[in-house]
Amino acid sequence: MGADARVFEHVSMFFGFMVSGLSNRISIGQLESLAPYVHRLEAYCIEKILSFCERHGYRDWATKVLQPECSRRAKAAETREYNKFDWDFHLLGWHFPTDADLLDRLDTAAKVEPRQRVAELWRWSEGFAHRGDPPDRPFRLAEHWLQRVPSLERFKIVAGLVEERGTRQHLSILQSCATICGTPEGSLIFADVSYAVRRRSLA
């Protein structure tokens, strides 16, 4: 068990999942060869494989093979607070977040001070592309979040998302929140976002 176990300590180094010049040579066949042994891999190795899969178009394989293993370890770590955070939030929450996870993060972002909020929202937005999520997922969630508890603060957050990454069709998310969009401040925010989105779509 001892010598055999040490072999798996060097899997990440051997394959070079995040090493320039090596990672682009890894095939689906090599990933499949690791599938029976994912329960033996260290957490840092699984995280590197997850990042590799997301960068190179193997998201489906990661979902099929690695997500169940991450879930298994999160459940096994429920009595160990630090390890539970590591698996349940860091790996599952970042690489395989549920809609509820992502809505909770918006709740958290809305409560922190403005400078920290910018970083939280950037990380939230970046995650969708990083994971290869459907393009409309962030806007669907943002619309639900805004309509669930309409407020000027939430309106500003969603307006920022639409201004930064949205298209003309996503302006309807703001328009649908009539209680805010119809106020003088909300109307000004919408006008600014609408101008920015329409101007970008002409470029």
N, C-alpha and C positions, 0 to 999 in steps of 0.2 A: 504493500500500500504506500509506503514511504517514497520509494524511488518512482513508482508509477504516478503518485500524486504530484511530484515535482515537475513531471513532464508538462502538466497543464499550467504551471506557473509561467511558462515561456511561450505559450501559444500566441499571445499578442505580438511578441517580438518576432517570432518565427514567420508569421503571416504578414506582419507590417501593415496592419489595418489602416493606420493613419500616417504611414510613412510615404513621403513622396517618392515615386519610382517603384514602389512595391505594391501599394494599394490598388493601382490601376491594373495590376496583373491578376488580381484575385477573381476567380470565377464562381458562378453559382454552384458548380460541382464541388469546389473546395469548401464553400459554406455548408453544403449538404453533408460533407464528411465530418463536420463538427457537430451536426445536429444531435447525434446520440450522446454527446458528451457535455452539453451545455450545463448540466447540473454539476459538473466538476470545475467549471471555470470560475475564476475570481470575479468579483464585482467590477473592478476596473477594466477587465478584459471584455466583459459583456457590454459595458458602456462604450468601449472603443468599437466593438462590432456593430452596435446600434448606430453609432455616428457614421461608420463606414457605409452601412446599408442605406441610410438616409441620403448620403451624398452620391451614391452610385446606383440608385434605382432598385435596390433590393428590399424595399419597405415591406412588400408582401411576405417575403421570407422571414423578416424580423418579426412581423406580426404573428405569423404561424408558429415560429419556433421559440423566439425570445420572450414575447409577451407572456405566454403561460409560465415560463420559468421565473420571470420577474414577479408575477403574481404569486407564485408558489412561495418564493422567498419572502415576499412582503408578509404573507400570512404566517409563515414560520417565525417571523421576527416580531410578531405582535406584542410579545412580552418583553422585548428588548427595545426600548424607546429609540435609541440612536439608530440601530439597524433598520427599524421600521421606517424611520424618516428617510434613510438612505434609499431603501427600495421603493417604498410606497409613494414618496413625493419625488425624489430626485430622478429615479429611473422610470417608474410608471407615470408619474405626474408630468414629466417633461417629454418623454418619448411616446407615451400612449395615454394622453389625458382624455378623460371623459368630458362631455359638455359641462357637467356639474363642476369638474375641476377647474375648467377655464372660466366659468362664471364666478366661481369663488375667488379667482385671482383678480378679476375685475373689481369685485367687492373690496378686496384688500388694497388694490391700487387707488381706489377712490378715497380711502381713509388715510393715506400717508401724505406727508408734506410734498409740495409741488416738485421739488428737485428729484426726490426719490420716485415720485409718481412717473416722471418722464422715463426713467430707467425701467420701471416695472412694466409700463405700457409698451416700451420698445421690445423688451424681452417677450412679452405676450404676443405681439404682432409678428416678430421674427420667427417664433416657434412654428407657425403654420407652414411657412415656406420650407423651413428646415426639415419638418417631418414629411412634407409632401402632401399635406392635407388638401381637400377640395378647395378651390379658390374662394368659394362663397361662404365657407364655414365661419371665418371670423365675423363677417357681416351679419350672418344669421344669428350668431350668438350675441353680437352687440345690439342688434335690434330687440331681441328677447330681453336682454338685460335692461335696456332703456325703458321698454314698455312695462316691465315688471314693477319698477319703482321709478316713475318719471320724476326727474329733478333737473335743475339747471346744471348742477355739477356733472351729472351723468350725461346730459346733453352735450356738454363741452367735450367730455372724453370721447364720446362716440363721434362727434363732429371732427375731432382731431384725427380719428382713424379714417373716416371717409375722405377728409382732405388729403391725407398722406397717401392712402392706398386705394381709395374707392374710384368708381366710375360714375357716370351720370345716373345710372339706374339706382345706385346706392344713396342718392340724395333723397329718395323716397323714405328711407329709414328715418331721417330727420323730420321730414314733412309729416310722417305718420304720428309723431309726438306733438299733436296740435297744441296741447296745453303749454308747452314750452316754446315751440317754434312760432306760435302766434303772439308771444310777448315781444316788447320792443327789443330787449337784449337777445332773445332767441332769434328774432327776425334778422338782426344784424349779423349774428354768428352764421346763420344759414346763408345769408347773402355772400359773406366772405368765402365760405366753403364752396358754395355753388360756383362762384367766379373762378376759384382756384381749380376745381375739378374740370369745369368746361374749358378753361384755358389750357390745361394740361392735355385734354383730349384732342385739341386741335394741333398740338405739337407734332 
